[in-house]
Amino acid sequence: MPGILKETAMFQDTRLLQASPQTGGGQKTAMASMTLAAAPAAPAALSSMAVFHAQPAVPIATERVGLVPGFGIVIRPFPIILYPPVPRANTNQPIGPGGALLPDSLYEDHADPAKRMALPLFKLAEQTVDGQTRLRVSLEKVQPIDPANQKWLLTVRFGTAHRLPDLQDLPYSAAVLLRFTPPVAGAPPKEIPFTLEQEDAATWKATLLRVGLTERDEVVNAIKAPEYQAHFIVRCSFQAALPDSVNAQGEWLYREGSRTVDVPLDRDPFYIDPSQHPYLYAEAQDVSNQVFGLKLYQVDFQGSFHHYYQDEASPYIFYYLPDCYKVTRHPDPPFVPQMLVKFRSEDGSLDKMRASLEYVAAPIVNNERLQSARLALQPHLPTPLPPGISDVLFQPLVIDDVSQLTLSLALPRQNEGAPRQNRPGVVTKLSDPFKDELAGITLTDFQDLFDALFGKSAVVFMGDVQVAPSGNRPGETIPFVARLTDLSGRLLEEFETPAGDGTIQVRLRNSIESPLTLRSIPVQVLTGTQLLPAHIGTLTKGGAATQFPVRLAPGEELNLTVIPDQPLPAGSVPDAMFGLDDIVIEPDSAAVWNAILDASVPAEYQRCISVMAFAEWFAPDTELLAIAVDFKNGDHAVLKHPGS
């Protein structure tokens, strides 16, 4: 099990980052030079260093689908993975449409365009009771009765149906949530996840556990009062390849990836009128009409104030904003930067050659900051706490109104410094990663941009995400950082083998494109929920004993033995935890270039070359038929006499 980074992406589980080996996402190579074509060489860049920190993380609900003690699941987004586009024949994913994906979008089988697919319809189930049609929705007290923290269970049953008779179901996985907006000025939407299970072949059962009257009343008001704009959403995740670009042969290229589409129930909005469905509210006759919003707190951390929002209905939950956005590394080894560079010339000339830079960025949270805030916010917790909750629970603040989110970038330009440009619509949800493409960059400006990524230029490729104020929520400015020495993501692959004596044999492999130096590695051992002190015994590289600091080239491994400082509990399975506070990266500009250059569209341009020859060579009595010209990159051209 690897160490927990001081700064982690908000779509990751910041409690324990899983260390199991993964596959996929091979490194790309630079394109081969073509005849009379110029492929851009790797821009020069100074080597610089970045240090990645480690800190024990706080209890925080930040998994894609992770358990919150006693309260079902928390839905997290898939990370965006930036793959280069491929021809249709090279993908096995369903082919999606261009533009935004909608609940009713149509897809084609990758091999047979005649086979069409779509996400299903989700229909609220009904039943007949005493000759009357009722919705299969119930709200019931959970035994035993507990006046202080009474548990309530909201159950919604629904089924699926084909959108059209000739459509197949697109393969997908599903999570379910109730989304609503409290009717108070400036309130952000709330998304409360259900636990989902398949009850029988035709029916899905979604359950939502609420504890106490405030949590119950908020949900009841959300579904019985239309002003809450409640939606019962099935969040469908699936694989699809979408149209991206056209290659030099005129063939469409497709971008593979994980997609997420929210599909509402056929009863949308999810409003259930008490006068028409009184059976649903029979056990909840004393519901208050109080509107539960968010209460703002400011907490200082290292001289800066950060905002936290306490949920008035669930006052043990505090919503937070990210510290910054950073360009990410690929989540699978090799952990290369999630950037792709393309070159294209509209008329084949060098003057018209333009670069584009595509990248993925993610919101980053400083776990040290949340740990400090947790202690500061503890006095504001309710007493008693609900069963299963023992401390502050952090969740990311949901803001997905694109009109309130604006990415602003400062891009280095030749002789212009770094002028700002707003990129509206790029950031669609504050707590999710985003993908952006900077297009139409001249070669000179691209050199400045590449230098800035390495930290060589005085002009930094950076910016911020501006969050507009709303109601009692003040405006926020969240920095955006794009430096190759400060990316978000894993650096090492970890392989562990527990030994019978309680020690753990560990291999750490450098799985990025550049060398790195491990200056020290603090270790602990995790057994269940208990973290025990430990130390490193033997330390070897390439079969020879070594000591810190240890430099690892890409692909090199460090072997070490982790020894607990005290006996392990009987029957426990130990996991080694590593502090990654002292790792230095040495960016390799050529390796980075090979990793981020997209060769799917050849970077070619036309150039007129004059070849000087002696007139005597082509005299009337010459036997010379042609002149072969060899280029330094290995290409060649043949010049023939006009009469030959």
C-alpha positions, 0 to 999 in steps of 0.5 A, a space after each residue: 500500500 503506498 503512502 498518502 500524498 499530502 495533495 490528492 485529487 478529489 476523485 481519489 480516495 485520500 484515505 488509502 490509495 490502493 497499490 494493486 498493479 494496473 495495466 493499460 495506457 502504454 507510452 506513446 513514441 515520437 512520430 517517424 520522419 516522413 519524406 520531405 517532412 519535418 517532425 518537430 524536435 523536442 524543445 530544450 528544457 532545463 531539468 528542475 525538481 519537484 517534491 511530493 509530500 506525504 501526510 496521514 489523511 483525514 476521514 473524507 468521503 472521496 471515493 468514486 463509490 465508497 462506504 460512508 459509515 452507516 450511510 450507504 455510498 458516496 458517488 465519485 466521478 471517474 478520472 478522465 484518461 487522455 488516450 490518443 485518438 485511434 481509427 474505428 478499426 482499432 477500438 472495441 468500444 461502442 461508437 458514440 455521437 459527436 457533441 454532448 452525450 445525452 440520456 437518449 444519445 445513440 451509439 453504434 457497435 464498433 464493428 457493425 454500424 447497423 447494431 445500434 445501442 442506447 442507455 435504457 429508460 428508467 421507469 418508476 415501478 407501480 403496483 395495485 393495492 385494493 384496486 388502486 395504482 400506487 407508486 412503489 415508493 415507501 418511507 418507513 421507520 427502521 426498528 428499533 425505535 430511537 427517539 433521539 436518532 430515529 432511522 428512516 428508510 426511503 425505498 424507490 423501486 424502478 425498472 428498465 425499458 428499451 428506448 426503441 424496439 430495435 435498440 440494444 442496451 448499452 453496457 453500463 454500470 449504475 449509481 443512484 442519487 437524489 438531487 435537489 436544491 433547497 429553496 433558499 437564495 444561493 443554495 447549491 444543489 445537494 446530491 444524496 446517494 442511495 444504496 442500489 441492488 437488483 431485487 429481481 430480473 425486472 426490478 431495481 431497489 434503491 434505499 436511502 437511510 436517514 437518521 434523525 428528524 432533520 435528515 428525514 424532513 429535508 428528504 420528505 420536503 424535497 420530494 413533496 414540494 415542487 420548489 425543491 426541483 428534486 430529481 431521481 437520477 441514475 448515473 450511468 457509467 460506460 465506455 465509448 469512443 467519440 469522434 475526435 479528428 481526421 487523419 492524413 488519409 481522411 479517416 475519422 479517429 475516435 477518442 476512447 474513454 469512460 463516460 458518465 451520463 445522468 439519466 432521470 427517472 421517467 417521473 421527472 421532476 421527482 415530485 410526489 404529491 401528498 394529496 394523490 399519494 398519502 400512503 407514502 407519508 403515512 408514517 411521517 405526519 409531523 414533518 417540519 417545513 423548515 428549509 435546511 441550507 448551508 452555514 458558512 465557516 472560515 478556518 485559517 490554515 497557514 495564514 489563509 482563510 478557507 471556507 467550509 459549509 456545514 449542512 444544516 440537515 446533516 450537521 456532521 457534514 462539512 463541504 469544502 472547496 479544492 485548494 487548486 487544480 493541477 495537470 494530472 498524470 495517467 492513472 495507469 502505469 506508465 504514469 506519464 503526463 496527461 497531455 497530448 501535443 499535435 501539429 497541423 498545417 492547414 495548407 502544408 506550409 511551415 508558416 501555417 503550422 500550428 500546435 495544439 495542447 490537450 490536457 487533463 486537470 483535476 481539483 486537488 485537496 491538501 489533506 493537511 489543511 483538512 486535518 487542521 480544519 477538522 480539529 477547528 470544526 469539531 466544536 460545531 458538531 451536534 451532540 449526540 452524533 448519529 450512530 456510526 459517525 464519530 467526527 467531522 465528515 468532509 464532502 466536496 461542495 457541489 457547484 455544477 452551474 457552468 455560468 458560475 465556473 470560469 477557467 482563466 488561463 495566462 498563456 505565454 506569448 511571444 513578446 506579449 508576456 502572458 495575456 489572460 484568456 477566459 475559457 467558459 464551459 471548460 469546467 463543468 463541475 467544481 469537484 470533477 476533473 476537466 479536459 481542455 485543448 489550447 489550439 492554434 498556437 504558433 511554433 514560437 509561442 509553443 516553445 515558450 509554452 513548453 518552457 513554462 511547463 518545465 519552469 524554465 521560462 519566467 512566464 508561467 503557464 497558469 491561471 485559476 478557476 473563478 467561482 461566482 458568488 451566490 447567495 451567502 456563498 462568497 466568490 472564490 478564486 482557485 489557482 490552476 497550476 500547469 508545471 511538469 514538476 508539479 503534476 498530480 498523480 502516482 510516481 511509483 508502483 508498489 509490490 508487497 509480499 508479507 512474510 511469515 515473521 511479520 515483515 513485508 518485502 517491498 518492491 518500488 518501481 519508478 513508473 514515470 517517464 523521468 528519473 527520480 530520487 528517493 531521499 528517504 522513505 518513512 514507513 508504517 504498517 497498517 493492520 486493519 484500522 490500526 497504524 503501527 510504527 515500523 522501520 526499513 531493514 535491508 535496502 537493495 537496488 539491482 541486487 546490491 545493498 544501497 542507502 538513501 538517497 537512491 536514484 531510480 531511472 524509469 523502470 528501475 526498482 528499489 527493494 526493501 524490507 519493512 519491519 514492524 516495531 512491535 508484534 502484529 495482532 494475531 491473524 492480521 494481514 499487514 500493509 506497508 504505508 510509505 511517506 512520499 515526502 522526500 521524492 525529487 523528480 528530474 524531468 527528462 524533456 526528451 522522454 516527456 516529449 515522447 510521452 505527450 506527442 500525438 502521432 495520429 496526425 503527422 506533423 508535416 509541412 511542405 518546403 521548397 528545396 533548391 538543389 544546385 548542380 553543375 551544368 555539365 552534368 546535364 550536357 547533351 552527351 551526358 549519361 546522367 539520368 537522375 540525382 539522389 539527395 539524401 537527408 540527414 534524418 534518413 529520407 531521400 529524394 530523386 531529381 530526374 532530368 526533364 527529358 528522362 
